[in-house]
Amino acid sequence: MSQNNKDNDQHELDKIRMKKMKALMDAKKMQQATQEFMTNIHQKVDYILQVVLMPDAYSHLNKIKANEPNIYQAIFNELVGPEIIENADYLLAVISKQGGVPRRIPLDVIIMLERQAKGIKSKIQVKRKDETMDLGSFITKK
């Protein structure tokens, strides 16, 4: 009788192990599917950026991506909203149908977004005689 209980217990343990193993395998498959989906979305969005940005702007953005990932993420969030990610397939279809986009985003916009993300404000300096001041002070002084 004790042999029968041991066999029964072993059988129950094996069933529990199999369930856990199956759950782990399912979780791994789900993680791989999610990763592939995200990689696919990132590739599509990157292609859309490549089409929408001027070549020098796209190149500059990639340099920022390599050197300053936080700044890149801020620029990316400004350029690519959730609606673009949701409609990436539709946008790709429109781009391929039209053969591109009518107007492309220039380098100046990327530089402006970069400066904005870094918190750099433009300063116009006015030099009058020996005195140098910013434009706002110069205008209000008169």
Beta strands, then each sheet from edge to edge (+ up, - down):
strand 1: 125-128
strand 2: 131-134
sheet 1: 1+ 2-
end
